[in-house]
């Protein structure tokens, strides 16, 4: 089962007593801020959790299987989540 943004908003609302509409605005603002920072090449760090970092992927050779031709996949930047050591240790305790 996947946890949705709505589920997160509802949980935060229940735990804090803040209305779900206000929580939704805060979550949307946070996600927008993180996205803009990554698009600007910045790393976003959450102490005790991890960091979101833009990573450049080099160009590589690929294949168009429908046409049977080789092609070049352009270089691109992807967002990458890197968990901190404390989070990894806690996660591995529970699995």
N, C-alpha and C positions, 0 to 999 in steps of 0.2 A: 504494500500500500504506500502511496506517495502522500506526503503532507503538502497541502496546498497553501497558498498565501492566505486565503480566507480562513483556513483552520488556524493558522498562526495568529492572525488578527483576532479571532474569537478567543483563543487561549489567553492572549495578552489582555484582552478586554476583561475576561473573567478574573484574572489574577490581580489586575490593577484597579478595577472598578471604573475605568475610563470607558466611555461609550465606544462601540465598535466603529462608528463613523469617524471619530477622532483618531482612533488607532489606525484605521485604514489610511488616513491622511499622513500620519507619521511614517508608517511603513512605506507608502509610496514615495514620500520625500526622501527617506533613507535610501531606497533602491535607486532613485533618480540621482542622488548625490554620488553613490558608489559607481554607477554607470558613467556619469560625467567624468569622475576622477580617473577611471580606467581608460576612457576614451582620450583623456589628456596625458596618458602615459604615467599616471601616478599609481603608487601602491597604496591600498587601503588596509590598515592593520587594526585588528581587534585583539587587544591584550587578553591572553588566556584562551583564545579561540583559534586565530590564524590570520592569514592575509590573503587578499585578492590582488593579483599582480598581472599586468598585461605582459604577455610573452610573445616574442616574434618567432614565427615559424618560418623556416627557410623554404625556398621553392623546392619542389620534388617532382619526380617523374610519376605519372599516373597512367591509367589506361581507360579508354572508353570501350567498354565491353560490347556495347551494341554495334559500334562501327569497327571494332577490332583495331583501333589506332592508339598509338602512344600519344600522350599529351603532357604538357607541363602545368603543374598546379602552382599558381602564383603564391608568392610569400604573403603571409597574413599575420595579423596580431590576434591572439585569442586571450580571453580572461582565464586565469588559472587560480584555483584556491589551494593554498599551502597551509595545512593545519600546523599549529604550534606543538611543541613537544609535550606540554602538559595535556593538551586535548588528545593527542595520539595515545599517551599513556592511559588516560581515563577511558578512552574509547576501547582500547585493547583489554582493559580489565573486565569490561562488560561483555565482550564477545567470546 
